[in-house]
Amino acid sequence: MQVLVRDNNVEQALRVLKKKMQREGIFREMKQRKSYEKPSERKTREKAEAIRRARKLARKKAQREGLIPAPKKKLLDAKGQEQRPGMRAHARPPRF
């Protein structure tokens, strides 16, 4: 894996590297390889992952064909943070 560092901007290059590693699934694989995984557990996990992928693919296909509604988009405020419904922009959540 290769990342170019432009204008000595190492922080940006690190962010790009992390994003690439995340996309490739390297972090997930490192976490899994931390300890031994029995072959039966591995088969179970891989089967569950395959089922999850198939369901996601079927859900996306149904959304594209209009059979089920697409998920609602999250509202973002000016700072790019998620807004909570019924809350003013600068209001604090209630204290209990």
N, C-alpha and C positions, 0 to 999 in steps of 0.2 A: 504494500500500500504506500502511495507516495502523495505528499502534500507539498505544494510550493509555498515558500515564505516570501511574501511581497513586502517591500519597503521595511524590512526588519520587523514586521508585525507578527511576532511569535504568538501572541494571544489569539489572533484571528486564525492562524494556522492550526493551533491546538483545537479551537472550536470546530474547524472543518474536519480535522482528524477524528475528533470524538463523534461527530455526526456520521462520518463514513463508517467508523467502527460499529456504531449503533445500528446502522442500516444493514451491515454485513452480519450482525448477530454475534460479534466477537465477545461482547460483554456477557451475553447470556451463556455462551459456551464456556467462558472462563468460570462463571459461577457454578455451572453444572459439573465441571471437571475438578472443582475444589475437593470433592469427596467422591468415593467410589459409588457407582450406580450399578446395581445388579441388572443382568440382562433382562429379567422379567419386568423390572421397573422401567427400564429403557423402552421396551416394547410397548408397555402401557402408556408411557408419556408420549411416545411418537404417534401412537394410534389416536390419543386424545388431541394432539396437535393437528393431525390430518383431518379429524372430524371438525375441529374448530375452523380450519381453513376452508373446508367444503361448505360449512354453514355460512361463513362470511361471504364466500363467492356467490352462493345461492341468494343470500340477502341482497347483495349489491346488484345482482342480475334482476331480481324482482323489483328493486327500486328503479333501475333504469327502464324497465318495461312498464312501470307505473302500477304494478300490482299492490305494492305497499308504499305508504308515504315515506319520503326521505326524512331523516332526523332533522329536528329544528336546529338552526344555527344559533350559536351562543352570542349574546350581546356583549360587545366590548365597549368600555368607556374610553375617554381620551387618552388614558395612560396605557391602554391595551390590556386592561384587566377585565375579568369577567364580571358583569353586572348581575346582581341578584334581583329577581323580580320584586317589585314593591318597595325597593330601597332607593332613597335619593342618592345623588352622586357622592355627597360628602357625609352621609349619615353613618353613624356607628351602629353596629349590631347591638341589640338590647343586652344588658347585663343581667345575669340571674344570680 
